[in-house]
Amino acid sequence: MTDSAAQARPVFLGQNQYGKAENRVVRVTRDGATHHVKDLNVSVSLSGDMDEVHLSGSNANVLPTDTTKNTVYAFAKEYGIDSAEQFGVHLARHFVTSQEPIQKARIRIEEYSWERIEAAGEGEHSFARQGQETRLTQITYDGSSWEVVSGLKDLVVMNTTDSEFWGYVKDKYTTLPEAYDRILATQVSARWRFNWSDEEREMPDWEESYTQTRKALLSAFAETYSLSLQQTLFQMGARIIEQREEIDEVRFALPNKHHFLVDLKPFGLKNDNEVYLAADRPYGLIEGTILRDGAEARIPADLTNL
Ligand SMILES: O=c1[nH]c(=O)c2[nH]c(=O)[nH]c2[nH]1
């Protein structure tokens, strides 16, 4: 189709972005016989002056997605990977400052952790992949300001007591018995937004921040005597906001992993809060944002969009 024919159409190009998704990079740092491992899944998404590639097919402004992939691996060598956040900042800065048409970069990173295997007689180079839990970060840079949202997903936690649920609304469809001592279990998905947005300000210590934020979230989960998962959610977020000055906003999606007491009476047995059926679905889904006073809510309500 010719240019003039294309322009005659009542059609406009809306938001667009492009890049290479899910670049799996494992960086080994060799400190003598002791090795360190960073295992990341890096997704690059760039946007800017990209009308022509869509409208006329001119690739003059297009840095190939293949190049963005290569940059991830080259940077892993050149800069190393101190933290997922630091690595994402390097990448985002590079794409926006080195290519005129690129005005915005969004780098999403998942990080998988490896635990050192302490085996006698071996060098410090053996690792076991840790659980299901995944660390996350998203770095966005538009040439002047930064937004860093980090978090985790698939962190499964359980309290076997100190949880109740009663006093709720009852209508003609309500059958749920009130619970005065129940299991509370969830698979935590959390995102927290840093207030670091200006290159002039000192960056947080990303690794320390992650370790302490995760610890705050877990200790609040364990220490809250819970009257609902909603109350626990708020306590977990409040603990982070109170303890971590670098964080202004926390968003949680907490599936309530129901554990139902099994009726053992048919077998002549008393179930004294000991035997449960761990239900898979459906599950309650409790979601919420906790903010520092005066902070703006910017993490999307639906965490699958982040
Ligand atoms: O902690 C809970 N919050 C709810 O809103 C709810 N609803 C429900 O059936 N069980 C629970 N548990």
The ligand as an SDF file (V2000), in Angstrom:
LIG
                    3D

 12 13  0  0  0  0  0  0  0  0999 V2000
   -9.2550  -14.1920   55.8670 O   0  0  0  0  0  0  0  0  0  0  0  0
  -10.3160  -14.3550   55.2260 C   0  0  0  0  0  0  0  0  0  0  0  0
  -10.8850  -13.2900   54.5970 N   0  0  0  0  0  0  0  0  0  0  0  0
  -12.0480  -13.4040   53.8810 C   0  0  0  0  0  0  0  0  0  0  0  0
  -12.5580  -12.3910   53.3030 O   0  0  0  0  0  0  0  0  0  0  0  0
  -12.6420  -14.6810   53.8190 C   0  0  0  0  0  0  0  0  0  0  0  0
  -13.7610  -15.1390   53.2080 N   0  0  0  0  0  0  0  0  0  0  0  0
  -13.8410  -16.4800   53.4830 C   0  0  0  0  0  0  0  0  0  0  0  0
  -14.7370  -17.2690   53.0590 O   0  0  0  0  0  0  0  0  0  0  0  0
  -12.7770  -16.8670   54.2640 N   0  0  0  0  0  0  0  0  0  0  0  0
  -12.0200  -15.7590   54.4860 C   0  0  0  0  0  0  0  0  0  0  0  0
  -10.8610  -15.5740   55.1780 N   0  0  0  0  0  0  0  0  0  0  0  0
  1  2  2  0
  2  3  1  0
  2 12  1  0
  3  4  1  0
  4  5  2  0
  4  6  1  0
  6  7  1  0
  6 11  2  0
  7  8  1  0
  8  9  2  0
  8 10  1  0
 10 11  1  0
 11 12  1  0
M  END
$$$$
